[in-house]
Amino acid sequence: MTETVGVAEAERGSGVPRATATTAVTLATQMCRFDDVLGAAAADRLLEEGCHALMAEVRGQGAGAEAVVPPTWRCADQTARFPSLAAVVTRLSPMVMTMLGVPVTDARVSFGFTMHNELPADDRQQEPPVRDSAGAGDPRRIAFLYHLHRRPRGFTGGQTRIYDTTVREGHPGIAESFRDVQPDHDSLVFFPADAWYQVRPVNSPSAKLLDSRFAFHGWLGTTSQ
């Protein structure tokens, strides 16, 4: 598993709760990662199909035939379009639930497709950490990211920073500790959907679509989703 461990400084004025008391309890965010998930040839085909879907959606929103590659983009639910990825996630899900300690009854797989061609490194322009689950009652229980990129990689950065959680007086907040997960081609990482995470700055010097950071971002959720 490729990852780095470090300490991040708290962002001021981000509106995201962060624990400050030294008596707060810090809970390590469990995660698991799989490499060479589909195999090189299948992963390359998935990347090509994902790019076609993305650019069709960009043009469909009025960008025209000469569509410029946007800095970031997200295609909504793509689960039915990419059954091979859904099948792999479904096959791995029992093992993932055990490793993370997060059971999901009658688990349902869903995912979209995301692209980052440019994310600024300026702290004032970065999006704050987010989490996919709103907590109790949210059907999304486990989040996952399946990373893709052309080889050789045409961008720098793009790690997914997954934060630990600090609990103080029953209220969760973002801990200073985290792990940065590298967005390696054909790798799949799972973590609890209520954990905070953040995509780190991305720089693609060519600004070409195929030199972007791509990921299928999805969830294992209950059937009430």
PyMOL commands that place a pseudoatom at each C-alpha (Angstrom):
pseudoatom trace, name=CA, resn=MET, resi=1, chain=A, elem=C, hetatm=0, pos=[0.000, 0.000, 0.000]
pseudoatom trace, name=CA, resn=THR, resi=2, chain=A, elem=C, hetatm=0, pos=[1.371, 3.396, -0.974]
pseudoatom trace, name=CA, resn=GLU, resi=3, chain=A, elem=C, hetatm=0, pos=[0.701, 6.132, 1.552]
pseudoatom trace, name=CA, resn=THR, resi=4, chain=A, elem=C, hetatm=0, pos=[2.402, 8.791, 3.632]
pseudoatom trace, name=CA, resn=VAL, resi=5, chain=A, elem=C, hetatm=0, pos=[1.676, 9.795, 7.200]
pseudoatom trace, name=CA, resn=GLY, resi=6, chain=A, elem=C, hetatm=0, pos=[1.974, 13.288, 8.602]
pseudoatom trace, name=CA, resn=VAL, resi=7, chain=A, elem=C, hetatm=0, pos=[0.369, 16.123, 10.522]
pseudoatom trace, name=CA, resn=ALA, resi=8, chain=A, elem=C, hetatm=0, pos=[-1.713, 18.844, 8.917]
pseudoatom trace, name=CA, resn=GLU, resi=9, chain=A, elem=C, hetatm=0, pos=[-2.317, 22.341, 10.242]
pseudoatom trace, name=CA, resn=ALA, resi=10, chain=A, elem=C, hetatm=0, pos=[-5.896, 23.309, 11.042]
pseudoatom trace, name=CA, resn=GLU, resi=11, chain=A, elem=C, hetatm=0, pos=[-7.526, 25.537, 8.441]
pseudoatom trace, name=CA, resn=ARG, resi=12, chain=A, elem=C, hetatm=0, pos=[-8.849, 28.784, 9.819]
pseudoatom trace, name=CA, resn=GLY, resi=13, chain=A, elem=C, hetatm=0, pos=[-12.310, 29.959, 8.941]
pseudoatom trace, name=CA, resn=SER, resi=14, chain=A, elem=C, hetatm=0, pos=[-13.136, 26.797, 7.012]
pseudoatom trace, name=CA, resn=GLY, resi=15, chain=A, elem=C, hetatm=0, pos=[-16.344, 26.187, 8.932]
pseudoatom trace, name=CA, resn=VAL, resi=16, chain=A, elem=C, hetatm=0, pos=[-15.325, 22.563, 9.537]
pseudoatom trace, name=CA, resn=PRO, resi=17, chain=A, elem=C, hetatm=0, pos=[-15.368, 21.438, 13.191]
pseudoatom trace, name=CA, resn=ARG, resi=18, chain=A, elem=C, hetatm=0, pos=[-11.915, 20.689, 14.598]
pseudoatom trace, name=CA, resn=ALA, resi=19, chain=A, elem=C, hetatm=0, pos=[-11.204, 19.483, 18.097]
pseudoatom trace, name=CA, resn=THR, resi=20, chain=A, elem=C, hetatm=0, pos=[-8.864, 21.667, 20.127]
pseudoatom trace, name=CA, resn=ALA, resi=21, chain=A, elem=C, hetatm=0, pos=[-8.941, 20.281, 23.656]
pseudoatom trace, name=CA, resn=THR, resi=22, chain=A, elem=C, hetatm=0, pos=[-6.022, 18.067, 24.653]
pseudoatom trace, name=CA, resn=THR, resi=23, chain=A, elem=C, hetatm=0, pos=[-8.459, 15.712, 26.393]
pseudoatom trace, name=CA, resn=ALA, resi=24, chain=A, elem=C, hetatm=0, pos=[-10.238, 14.873, 23.142]
pseudoatom trace, name=CA, resn=VAL, resi=25, chain=A, elem=C, hetatm=0, pos=[-10.063, 11.265, 21.932]
pseudoatom trace, name=CA, resn=THR, resi=26, chain=A, elem=C, hetatm=0, pos=[-8.527, 10.679, 18.505]
pseudoatom trace, name=CA, resn=LEU, resi=27, chain=A, elem=C, hetatm=0, pos=[-9.841, 7.732, 16.501]
pseudoatom trace, name=CA, resn=ALA, resi=28, chain=A, elem=C, hetatm=0, pos=[-7.712, 6.412, 13.656]
pseudoatom trace, name=CA, resn=THR, resi=29, chain=A, elem=C, hetatm=0, pos=[-9.633, 6.141, 10.385]
pseudoatom trace, name=CA, resn=GLN, resi=30, chain=A, elem=C, hetatm=0, pos=[-9.486, 2.577, 9.122]
pseudoatom trace, name=CA, resn=MET, resi=31, chain=A, elem=C, hetatm=0, pos=[-8.884, 2.090, 5.426]
pseudoatom trace, name=CA, resn=CYS, resi=32, chain=A, elem=C, hetatm=0, pos=[-7.904, -0.672, 3.045]
pseudoatom trace, name=CA, resn=ARG, resi=33, chain=A, elem=C, hetatm=0, pos=[-6.384, -0.521, -0.409]
pseudoatom trace, name=CA, resn=PHE, resi=34, chain=A, elem=C, hetatm=0, pos=[-6.139, -2.941, -3.337]
pseudoatom trace, name=CA, resn=ASP, resi=35, chain=A, elem=C, hetatm=0, pos=[-3.671, -2.572, -6.219]
pseudoatom trace, name=CA, resn=ASP, resi=36, chain=A, elem=C, hetatm=0, pos=[-3.873, -3.998, -9.764]
pseudoatom trace, name=CA, resn=VAL, resi=37, chain=A, elem=C, hetatm=0, pos=[-7.615, -4.358, -9.326]
pseudoatom trace, name=CA, resn=LEU, resi=38, chain=A, elem=C, hetatm=0, pos=[-8.736, -4.918, -12.925]
pseudoatom trace, name=CA, resn=GLY, resi=39, chain=A, elem=C, hetatm=0, pos=[-5.405, -5.477, -14.637]
pseudoatom trace, name=CA, resn=ALA, resi=40, chain=A, elem=C, hetatm=0, pos=[-3.623, -3.054, -16.985]
pseudoatom trace, name=CA, resn=ALA, resi=41, chain=A, elem=C, hetatm=0, pos=[-5.616, -3.703, -20.167]
pseudoatom trace, name=CA, resn=ALA, resi=42, chain=A, elem=C, hetatm=0, pos=[-9.042, -3.579, -18.509]
pseudoatom trace, name=CA, resn=ALA, resi=43, chain=A, elem=C, hetatm=0, pos=[-8.117, -0.472, -16.501]
pseudoatom trace, name=CA, resn=ASP, resi=44, chain=A, elem=C, hetatm=0, pos=[-6.961, 1.302, -19.667]
pseudoatom trace, name=CA, resn=ARG, resi=45, chain=A, elem=C, hetatm=0, pos=[-10.255, 0.478, -21.392]
pseudoatom trace, name=CA, resn=LEU, resi=46, chain=A, elem=C, hetatm=0, pos=[-12.192, 1.763, -18.394]
pseudoatom trace, name=CA, resn=LEU, resi=47, chain=A, elem=C, hetatm=0, pos=[-10.226, 5.018, -18.484]
pseudoatom trace, name=CA, resn=GLU, resi=48, chain=A, elem=C, hetatm=0, pos=[-10.962, 5.471, -22.196]
pseudoatom trace, name=CA, resn=GLU, resi=49, chain=A, elem=C, hetatm=0, pos=[-14.669, 4.803, -21.704]
pseudoatom trace, name=CA, resn=GLY, resi=50, chain=A, elem=C, hetatm=0, pos=[-14.784, 7.145, -18.719]
pseudoatom trace, name=CA, resn=CYS, resi=51, chain=A, elem=C, hetatm=0, pos=[-13.173, 9.957, -20.713]
pseudoatom trace, name=CA, resn=HIS, resi=52, chain=A, elem=C, hetatm=0, pos=[-15.697, 9.499, -23.533]
pseudoatom trace, name=CA, resn=ALA, resi=53, chain=A, elem=C, hetatm=0, pos=[-18.565, 9.685, -21.046]
pseudoatom trace, name=CA, resn=LEU, resi=54, chain=A, elem=C, hetatm=0, pos=[-17.109, 12.768, -19.389]
pseudoatom trace, name=CA, resn=MET, resi=55, chain=A, elem=C, hetatm=0, pos=[-16.538, 14.725, -22.600]
pseudoatom trace, name=CA, resn=ALA, resi=56, chain=A, elem=C, hetatm=0, pos=[-19.981, 13.771, -23.907]
pseudoatom trace, name=CA, resn=GLU, resi=57, chain=A, elem=C, hetatm=0, pos=[-21.459, 15.264, -20.735]
pseudoatom trace, name=CA, resn=VAL, resi=58, chain=A, elem=C, hetatm=0, pos=[-19.301, 18.406, -21.030]
pseudoatom trace, name=CA, resn=ARG, resi=59, chain=A, elem=C, hetatm=0, pos=[-20.430, 18.946, -24.637]
pseudoatom trace, name=CA, resn=GLY, resi=60, chain=A, elem=C, hetatm=0, pos=[-24.017, 18.156, -23.704]
pseudoatom trace, name=CA, resn=GLN, resi=61, chain=A, elem=C, hetatm=0, pos=[-24.015, 21.125, -21.351]
pseudoatom trace, name=CA, resn=GLY, resi=62, chain=A, elem=C, hetatm=0, pos=[-23.367, 23.541, -24.186]
pseudoatom trace, name=CA, resn=ALA, resi=63, chain=A, elem=C, hetatm=0, pos=[-19.594, 23.515, -24.501]
pseudoatom trace, name=CA, resn=GLY, resi=64, chain=A, elem=C, hetatm=0, pos=[-19.786, 22.565, -28.193]
pseudoatom trace, name=CA, resn=ALA, resi=65, chain=A, elem=C, hetatm=0, pos=[-17.602, 20.324, -30.305]
pseudoatom trace, name=CA, resn=GLU, resi=66, chain=A, elem=C, hetatm=0, pos=[-14.423, 22.174, -29.327]
pseudoatom trace, name=CA, resn=ALA, resi=67, chain=A, elem=C, hetatm=0, pos=[-15.001, 21.653, -25.635]
pseudoatom trace, name=CA, resn=VAL, resi=68, chain=A, elem=C, hetatm=0, pos=[-12.233, 22.937, -23.399]
pseudoatom trace, name=CA, resn=VAL, resi=69, chain=A, elem=C, hetatm=0, pos=[-11.120, 20.605, -20.634]
pseudoatom trace, name=CA, resn=PRO, resi=70, chain=A, elem=C, hetatm=0, pos=[-12.584, 21.996, -17.382]
pseudoatom trace, name=CA, resn=PRO, resi=71, chain=A, elem=C, hetatm=0, pos=[-10.393, 22.173, -14.251]
pseudoatom trace, name=CA, resn=THR, resi=72, chain=A, elem=C, hetatm=0, pos=[-12.665, 19.657, -12.491]
pseudoatom trace, name=CA, resn=TRP, resi=73, chain=A, elem=C, hetatm=0, pos=[-15.753, 17.664, -13.432]
pseudoatom trace, name=CA, resn=ARG, resi=74, chain=A, elem=C, hetatm=0, pos=[-18.023, 15.040, -11.926]
pseudoatom trace, name=CA, resn=CYS, resi=75, chain=A, elem=C, hetatm=0, pos=[-20.311, 12.727, -13.854]
pseudoatom trace, name=CA, resn=ALA, resi=76, chain=A, elem=C, hetatm=0, pos=[-23.221, 11.585, -11.691]
pseudoatom trace, name=CA, resn=ASP, resi=77, chain=A, elem=C, hetatm=0, pos=[-24.231, 7.947, -11.224]
pseudoatom trace, name=CA, resn=GLN, resi=78, chain=A, elem=C, hetatm=0, pos=[-22.260, 5.800, -13.669]
pseudoatom trace, name=CA, resn=THR, resi=79, chain=A, elem=C, hetatm=0, pos=[-22.850, 2.442, -11.986]
pseudoatom trace, name=CA, resn=ALA, resi=80, chain=A, elem=C, hetatm=0, pos=[-24.913, 0.870, -14.770]
pseudoatom trace, name=CA, resn=ARG, resi=81, chain=A, elem=C, hetatm=0, pos=[-22.452, 2.020, -17.417]
pseudoatom trace, name=CA, resn=PHE, resi=82, chain=A, elem=C, hetatm=0, pos=[-19.440, 0.287, -15.854]
pseudoatom trace, name=CA, resn=PRO, resi=83, chain=A, elem=C, hetatm=0, pos=[-20.605, -3.152, -14.634]
pseudoatom trace, name=CA, resn=SER, resi=84, chain=A, elem=C, hetatm=0, pos=[-17.063, -4.569, -14.431]
pseudoatom trace, name=CA, resn=LEU, resi=85, chain=A, elem=C, hetatm=0, pos=[-16.111, -2.109, -11.687]
pseudoatom trace, name=CA, resn=ALA, resi=86, chain=A, elem=C, hetatm=0, pos=[-19.413, -2.643, -9.857]
pseudoatom trace, name=CA, resn=ALA, resi=87, chain=A, elem=C, hetatm=0, pos=[-18.781, -6.408, -9.922]
pseudoatom trace, name=CA, resn=VAL, resi=88, chain=A, elem=C, hetatm=0, pos=[-15.287, -6.050, -8.425]
pseudoatom trace, name=CA, resn=VAL, resi=89, chain=A, elem=C, hetatm=0, pos=[-16.505, -3.754, -5.636]
pseudoatom trace, name=CA, resn=THR, resi=90, chain=A, elem=C, hetatm=0, pos=[-19.368, -6.154, -4.889]
pseudoatom trace, name=CA, resn=ARG, resi=91, chain=A, elem=C, hetatm=0, pos=[-16.957, -9.100, -4.735]
pseudoatom trace, name=CA, resn=LEU, resi=92, chain=A, elem=C, hetatm=0, pos=[-14.602, -7.291, -2.359]
pseudoatom trace, name=CA, resn=SER, resi=93, chain=A, elem=C, hetatm=0, pos=[-17.324, -5.816, -0.149]
pseudoatom trace, name=CA, resn=PRO, resi=94, chain=A, elem=C, hetatm=0, pos=[-17.576, -8.638, 2.454]
pseudoatom trace, name=CA, resn=MET, resi=95, chain=A, elem=C, hetatm=0, pos=[-13.823, -8.490, 3.057]
pseudoatom trace, name=CA, resn=VAL, resi=96, chain=A, elem=C, hetatm=0, pos=[-13.884, -4.673, 3.193]
pseudoatom trace, name=CA, resn=MET, resi=97, chain=A, elem=C, hetatm=0, pos=[-16.720, -4.604, 5.745]
pseudoatom trace, name=CA, resn=THR, resi=98, chain=A, elem=C, hetatm=0, pos=[-14.759, -6.967, 7.974]
pseudoatom trace, name=CA, resn=MET, resi=99, chain=A, elem=C, hetatm=0, pos=[-11.497, -5.035, 7.648]
pseudoatom trace, name=CA, resn=LEU, resi=100, chain=A, elem=C, hetatm=0, pos=[-13.132, -1.667, 8.338]
pseudoatom trace, name=CA, resn=GLY, resi=101, chain=A, elem=C, hetatm=0, pos=[-15.523, -2.972, 10.983]
pseudoatom trace, name=CA, resn=VAL, resi=102, chain=A, elem=C, hetatm=0, pos=[-18.455, -1.352, 9.148]
pseudoatom trace, name=CA, resn=PRO, resi=103, chain=A, elem=C, hetatm=0, pos=[-21.269, -3.813, 8.343]
pseudoatom trace, name=CA, resn=VAL, resi=104, chain=A, elem=C, hetatm=0, pos=[-23.669, -2.902, 5.553]
pseudoatom trace, name=CA, resn=THR, resi=105, chain=A, elem=C, hetatm=0, pos=[-26.947, -4.804, 5.319]
pseudoatom trace, name=CA, resn=ASP, resi=106, chain=A, elem=C, hetatm=0, pos=[-27.969, -5.704, 1.762]
pseudoatom trace, name=CA, resn=ALA, resi=107, chain=A, elem=C, hetatm=0, pos=[-25.149, -3.525, 0.421]
pseudoatom trace, name=CA, resn=ARG, resi=108, chain=A, elem=C, hetatm=0, pos=[-25.723, -1.593, -2.769]
pseudoatom trace, name=CA, resn=VAL, resi=109, chain=A, elem=C, hetatm=0, pos=[-22.864, -0.249, -4.922]
pseudoatom trace, name=CA, resn=SER, resi=110, chain=A, elem=C, hetatm=0, pos=[-23.104, 3.161, -6.578]
pseudoatom trace, name=CA, resn=PHE, resi=111, chain=A, elem=C, hetatm=0, pos=[-20.474, 5.498, -8.033]
pseudoatom trace, name=CA, resn=GLY, resi=112, chain=A, elem=C, hetatm=0, pos=[-19.806, 8.511, -10.214]
pseudoatom trace, name=CA, resn=PHE, resi=113, chain=A, elem=C, hetatm=0, pos=[-16.766, 9.506, -12.281]
pseudoatom trace, name=CA, resn=THR, resi=114, chain=A, elem=C, hetatm=0, pos=[-14.577, 12.473, -11.339]
pseudoatom trace, name=CA, resn=MET, resi=115, chain=A, elem=C, hetatm=0, pos=[-11.807, 14.347, -13.108]
pseudoatom trace, name=CA, resn=HIS, resi=116, chain=A, elem=C, hetatm=0, pos=[-9.285, 16.852, -11.732]
pseudoatom trace, name=CA, resn=ASN, resi=117, chain=A, elem=C, hetatm=0, pos=[-7.092, 18.606, -14.274]
pseudoatom trace, name=CA, resn=GLU, resi=118, chain=A, elem=C, hetatm=0, pos=[-6.177, 21.474, -11.999]
pseudoatom trace, name=CA, resn=LEU, resi=119, chain=A, elem=C, hetatm=0, pos=[-6.634, 22.091, -8.282]
pseudoatom trace, name=CA, resn=PRO, resi=120, chain=A, elem=C, hetatm=0, pos=[-4.827, 25.169, -6.916]
pseudoatom trace, name=CA, resn=ALA, resi=121, chain=A, elem=C, hetatm=0, pos=[-2.174, 24.843, -4.242]
pseudoatom trace, name=CA, resn=ASP, resi=122, chain=A, elem=C, hetatm=0, pos=[-3.154, 28.174, -2.686]
pseudoatom trace, name=CA, resn=ASP, resi=123, chain=A, elem=C, hetatm=0, pos=[-4.698, 27.426, 0.724]
pseudoatom trace, name=CA, resn=ARG, resi=124, chain=A, elem=C, hetatm=0, pos=[-7.252, 30.198, 0.206]
pseudoatom trace, name=CA, resn=GLN, resi=125, chain=A, elem=C, hetatm=0, pos=[-8.612, 28.493, -2.936]
pseudoatom trace, name=CA, resn=GLN, resi=126, chain=A, elem=C, hetatm=0, pos=[-8.593, 24.899, -1.747]
pseudoatom trace, name=CA, resn=GLU, resi=127, chain=A, elem=C, hetatm=0, pos=[-11.846, 23.231, -0.827]
pseudoatom trace, name=CA, resn=PRO, resi=128, chain=A, elem=C, hetatm=0, pos=[-12.025, 22.233, 2.853]
pseudoatom trace, name=CA, resn=PRO, resi=129, chain=A, elem=C, hetatm=0, pos=[-12.172, 18.581, 3.905]
pseudoatom trace, name=CA, resn=VAL, resi=130, chain=A, elem=C, hetatm=0, pos=[-15.565, 16.946, 3.457]
pseudoatom trace, name=CA, resn=ARG, resi=131, chain=A, elem=C, hetatm=0, pos=[-17.237, 13.666, 4.342]
pseudoatom trace, name=CA, resn=ASP, resi=132, chain=A, elem=C, hetatm=0, pos=[-19.782, 11.736, 2.304]
pseudoatom trace, name=CA, resn=SER, resi=133, chain=A, elem=C, hetatm=0, pos=[-22.044, 10.566, 5.119]
pseudoatom trace, name=CA, resn=ALA, resi=134, chain=A, elem=C, hetatm=0, pos=[-24.125, 12.889, 7.247]
pseudoatom trace, name=CA, resn=GLY, resi=135, chain=A, elem=C, hetatm=0, pos=[-24.014, 10.364, 10.081]
pseudoatom trace, name=CA, resn=ALA, resi=136, chain=A, elem=C, hetatm=0, pos=[-26.804, 8.305, 11.596]
pseudoatom trace, name=CA, resn=GLY, resi=137, chain=A, elem=C, hetatm=0, pos=[-29.552, 7.597, 9.089]
pseudoatom trace, name=CA, resn=ASP, resi=138, chain=A, elem=C, hetatm=0, pos=[-27.403, 8.225, 6.011]
pseudoatom trace, name=CA, resn=PRO, resi=139, chain=A, elem=C, hetatm=0, pos=[-27.460, 5.070, 3.849]
pseudoatom trace, name=CA, resn=ARG, resi=140, chain=A, elem=C, hetatm=0, pos=[-23.877, 5.607, 2.645]
pseudoatom trace, name=CA, resn=ARG, resi=141, chain=A, elem=C, hetatm=0, pos=[-21.692, 3.555, 4.988]
pseudoatom trace, name=CA, resn=ILE, resi=142, chain=A, elem=C, hetatm=0, pos=[-18.407, 2.956, 3.143]
pseudoatom trace, name=CA, resn=ALA, resi=143, chain=A, elem=C, hetatm=0, pos=[-16.785, 5.259, 0.570]
pseudoatom trace, name=CA, resn=PHE, resi=144, chain=A, elem=C, hetatm=0, pos=[-14.348, 4.161, -2.114]
pseudoatom trace, name=CA, resn=LEU, resi=145, chain=A, elem=C, hetatm=0, pos=[-12.106, 5.660, -4.780]
pseudoatom trace, name=CA, resn=TYR, resi=146, chain=A, elem=C, hetatm=0, pos=[-10.910, 3.727, -7.815]
pseudoatom trace, name=CA, resn=HIS, resi=147, chain=A, elem=C, hetatm=0, pos=[-8.047, 5.714, -9.354]
pseudoatom trace, name=CA, resn=LEU, resi=148, chain=A, elem=C, hetatm=0, pos=[-7.093, 5.856, -13.021]
pseudoatom trace, name=CA, resn=HIS, resi=149, chain=A, elem=C, hetatm=0, pos=[-4.567, 7.827, -15.069]
pseudoatom trace, name=CA, resn=ARG, resi=150, chain=A, elem=C, hetatm=0, pos=[-2.623, 7.506, -18.284]
pseudoatom trace, name=CA, resn=ARG, resi=151, chain=A, elem=C, hetatm=0, pos=[0.899, 6.128, -18.115]
pseudoatom trace, name=CA, resn=PRO, resi=152, chain=A, elem=C, hetatm=0, pos=[3.266, 7.814, -17.659]
pseudoatom trace, name=CA, resn=ARG, resi=153, chain=A, elem=C, hetatm=0, pos=[1.295, 10.006, -15.258]
pseudoatom trace, name=CA, resn=GLY, resi=154, chain=A, elem=C, hetatm=0, pos=[0.641, 13.465, -16.710]
pseudoatom trace, name=CA, resn=PHE, resi=155, chain=A, elem=C, hetatm=0, pos=[-0.030, 15.290, -13.441]
pseudoatom trace, name=CA, resn=THR, resi=156, chain=A, elem=C, hetatm=0, pos=[1.526, 15.839, -10.063]
pseudoatom trace, name=CA, resn=GLY, resi=157, chain=A, elem=C, hetatm=0, pos=[-0.216, 15.795, -6.684]
pseudoatom trace, name=CA, resn=GLY, resi=158, chain=A, elem=C, hetatm=0, pos=[-3.798, 14.579, -6.419]
pseudoatom trace, name=CA, resn=GLN, resi=159, chain=A, elem=C, hetatm=0, pos=[-3.392, 12.506, -3.272]
pseudoatom trace, name=CA, resn=THR, resi=160, chain=A, elem=C, hetatm=0, pos=[-6.520, 11.810, -1.245]
pseudoatom trace, name=CA, resn=ARG, resi=161, chain=A, elem=C, hetatm=0, pos=[-5.905, 13.022, 2.304]
pseudoatom trace, name=CA, resn=ILE, resi=162, chain=A, elem=C, hetatm=0, pos=[-7.940, 10.923, 4.746]
pseudoatom trace, name=CA, resn=TYR, resi=163, chain=A, elem=C, hetatm=0, pos=[-8.137, 12.436, 8.230]
pseudoatom trace, name=CA, resn=ASP, resi=164, chain=A, elem=C, hetatm=0, pos=[-8.489, 10.739, 11.569]
pseudoatom trace, name=CA, resn=THR, resi=165, chain=A, elem=C, hetatm=0, pos=[-11.447, 11.798, 13.733]
pseudoatom trace, name=CA, resn=THR, resi=166, chain=A, elem=C, hetatm=0, pos=[-11.285, 13.564, 17.082]
pseudoatom trace, name=CA, resn=VAL, resi=167, chain=A, elem=C, hetatm=0, pos=[-14.251, 13.242, 19.445]
pseudoatom trace, name=CA, resn=ARG, resi=168, chain=A, elem=C, hetatm=0, pos=[-14.833, 15.805, 22.179]
pseudoatom trace, name=CA, resn=GLU, resi=169, chain=A, elem=C, hetatm=0, pos=[-17.976, 15.887, 24.296]
pseudoatom trace, name=CA, resn=GLY, resi=170, chain=A, elem=C, hetatm=0, pos=[-19.645, 13.529, 21.824]
pseudoatom trace, name=CA, resn=HIS, resi=171, chain=A, elem=C, hetatm=0, pos=[-18.979, 15.748, 18.796]
pseudoatom trace, name=CA, resn=PRO, resi=172, chain=A, elem=C, hetatm=0, pos=[-16.689, 14.556, 15.963]
pseudoatom trace, name=CA, resn=GLY, resi=173, chain=A, elem=C, hetatm=0, pos=[-14.073, 16.816, 14.431]
pseudoatom trace, name=CA, resn=ILE, resi=174, chain=A, elem=C, hetatm=0, pos=[-11.067, 16.592, 12.143]
pseudoatom trace, name=CA, resn=ALA, resi=175, chain=A, elem=C, hetatm=0, pos=[-7.885, 15.400, 13.822]
pseudoatom trace, name=CA, resn=GLU, resi=176, chain=A, elem=C, hetatm=0, pos=[-4.474, 16.784, 12.935]
pseudoatom trace, name=CA, resn=SER, resi=177, chain=A, elem=C, hetatm=0, pos=[-3.297, 13.320, 11.885]
pseudoatom trace, name=CA, resn=PHE, resi=178, chain=A, elem=C, hetatm=0, pos=[-3.974, 11.970, 8.409]
pseudoatom trace, name=CA, resn=ARG, resi=179, chain=A, elem=C, hetatm=0, pos=[-2.802, 9.656, 5.660]
pseudoatom trace, name=CA, resn=ASP, resi=180, chain=A, elem=C, hetatm=0, pos=[-2.193, 10.698, 2.056]
pseudoatom trace, name=CA, resn=VAL, resi=181, chain=A, elem=C, hetatm=0, pos=[-3.227, 7.997, -0.411]
pseudoatom trace, name=CA, resn=GLN, resi=182, chain=A, elem=C, hetatm=0, pos=[-1.461, 8.136, -3.765]
pseudoatom trace, name=CA, resn=PRO, resi=183, chain=A, elem=C, hetatm=0, pos=[-3.806, 8.093, -6.808]
pseudoatom trace, name=CA, resn=ASP, resi=184, chain=A, elem=C, hetatm=0, pos=[-2.047, 5.177, -8.507]
pseudoatom trace, name=CA, resn=HIS, resi=185, chain=A, elem=C, hetatm=0, pos=[-3.520, 3.718, -11.685]
pseudoatom trace, name=CA, resn=ASP, resi=186, chain=A, elem=C, hetatm=0, pos=[-5.823, 0.716, -11.129]
pseudoatom trace, name=CA, resn=SER, resi=187, chain=A, elem=C, hetatm=0, pos=[-5.853, 1.110, -7.330]
pseudoatom trace, name=CA, resn=LEU, resi=188, chain=A, elem=C, hetatm=0, pos=[-8.931, 0.983, -5.111]
pseudoatom trace, name=CA, resn=VAL, resi=189, chain=A, elem=C, hetatm=0, pos=[-9.173, 2.396, -1.575]
pseudoatom trace, name=CA, resn=PHE, resi=190, chain=A, elem=C, hetatm=0, pos=[-12.065, 2.014, 0.876]
pseudoatom trace, name=CA, resn=PHE, resi=191, chain=A, elem=C, hetatm=0, pos=[-12.730, 4.008, 4.064]
pseudoatom trace, name=CA, resn=PRO, resi=192, chain=A, elem=C, hetatm=0, pos=[-15.751, 4.819, 6.284]
pseudoatom trace, name=CA, resn=ALA, resi=193, chain=A, elem=C, hetatm=0, pos=[-18.121, 7.266, 4.602]
pseudoatom trace, name=CA, resn=ASP, resi=194, chain=A, elem=C, hetatm=0, pos=[-18.267, 9.463, 7.717]
pseudoatom trace, name=CA, resn=ALA, resi=195, chain=A, elem=C, hetatm=0, pos=[-14.500, 10.137, 7.629]
pseudoatom trace, name=CA, resn=TRP, resi=196, chain=A, elem=C, hetatm=0, pos=[-13.261, 13.526, 6.442]
pseudoatom trace, name=CA, resn=TYR, resi=197, chain=A, elem=C, hetatm=0, pos=[-11.107, 13.587, 3.321]
pseudoatom trace, name=CA, resn=GLN, resi=198, chain=A, elem=C, hetatm=0, pos=[-9.695, 16.090, 0.845]
pseudoatom trace, name=CA, resn=VAL, resi=199, chain=A, elem=C, hetatm=0, pos=[-8.209, 15.875, -2.660]
pseudoatom trace, name=CA, resn=ARG, resi=200, chain=A, elem=C, hetatm=0, pos=[-4.814, 17.571, -2.588]
pseudoatom trace, name=CA, resn=PRO, resi=201, chain=A, elem=C, hetatm=0, pos=[-3.674, 20.078, -5.254]
pseudoatom trace, name=CA, resn=VAL, resi=202, chain=A, elem=C, hetatm=0, pos=[-3.370, 18.778, -8.817]
pseudoatom trace, name=CA, resn=ASN, resi=203, chain=A, elem=C, hetatm=0, pos=[-1.142, 20.226, -11.533]
pseudoatom trace, name=CA, resn=SER, resi=204, chain=A, elem=C, hetatm=0, pos=[-1.337, 19.018, -15.122]
pseudoatom trace, name=CA, resn=PRO, resi=205, chain=A, elem=C, hetatm=0, pos=[1.227, 21.024, -17.155]
pseudoatom trace, name=CA, resn=SER, resi=206, chain=A, elem=C, hetatm=0, pos=[-0.242, 20.005, -20.527]
pseudoatom trace, name=CA, resn=ALA, resi=207, chain=A, elem=C, hetatm=0, pos=[-3.860, 20.782, -19.476]
pseudoatom trace, name=CA, resn=LYS, resi=208, chain=A, elem=C, hetatm=0, pos=[-4.915, 17.845, -21.697]
pseudoatom trace, name=CA, resn=LEU, resi=209, chain=A, elem=C, hetatm=0, pos=[-7.821, 15.674, -20.641]
pseudoatom trace, name=CA, resn=LEU, resi=210, chain=A, elem=C, hetatm=0, pos=[-5.827, 12.437, -20.591]
pseudoatom trace, name=CA, resn=ASP, resi=211, chain=A, elem=C, hetatm=0, pos=[-3.224, 14.017, -18.328]
pseudoatom trace, name=CA, resn=SER, resi=212, chain=A, elem=C, hetatm=0, pos=[-5.825, 14.516, -15.578]
pseudoatom trace, name=CA, resn=ARG, resi=213, chain=A, elem=C, hetatm=0, pos=[-6.416, 12.693, -12.308]
pseudoatom trace, name=CA, resn=PHE, resi=214, chain=A, elem=C, hetatm=0, pos=[-9.427, 10.384, -12.686]
pseudoatom trace, name=CA, resn=ALA, resi=215, chain=A, elem=C, hetatm=0, pos=[-11.357, 8.448, -10.078]
pseudoatom trace, name=CA, resn=PHE, resi=216, chain=A, elem=C, hetatm=0, pos=[-14.590, 6.539, -9.741]
pseudoatom trace, name=CA, resn=HIS, resi=217, chain=A, elem=C, hetatm=0, pos=[-15.937, 7.834, -6.434]
pseudoatom trace, name=CA, resn=GLY, resi=218, chain=A, elem=C, hetatm=0, pos=[-18.610, 5.711, -4.875]
pseudoatom trace, name=CA, resn=TRP, resi=219, chain=A, elem=C, hetatm=0, pos=[-20.205, 4.079, -1.879]
pseudoatom trace, name=CA, resn=LEU, resi=220, chain=A, elem=C, hetatm=0, pos=[-21.415, 0.891, -0.331]
pseudoatom trace, name=CA, resn=GLY, resi=221, chain=A, elem=C, hetatm=0, pos=[-24.818, 1.752, 1.075]
pseudoatom trace, name=CA, resn=THR, resi=222, chain=A, elem=C, hetatm=0, pos=[-27.969, 0.172, 2.350]
pseudoatom trace, name=CA, resn=THR, resi=223, chain=A, elem=C, hetatm=0, pos=[-30.797, -0.622, -0.043]
pseudoatom trace, name=CA, resn=SER, resi=224, chain=A, elem=C, hetatm=0, pos=[-32.764, 2.368, 1.256]
pseudoatom trace, name=CA, resn=GLN, resi=225, chain=A, elem=C, hetatm=0, pos=[-30.291, 4.592, -0.654]
for i in range(1, 225): cmd.bond("trace and resi %d" % i, "trace and resi %d" % (i + 1))
show_as sticks, trace
zoom trace
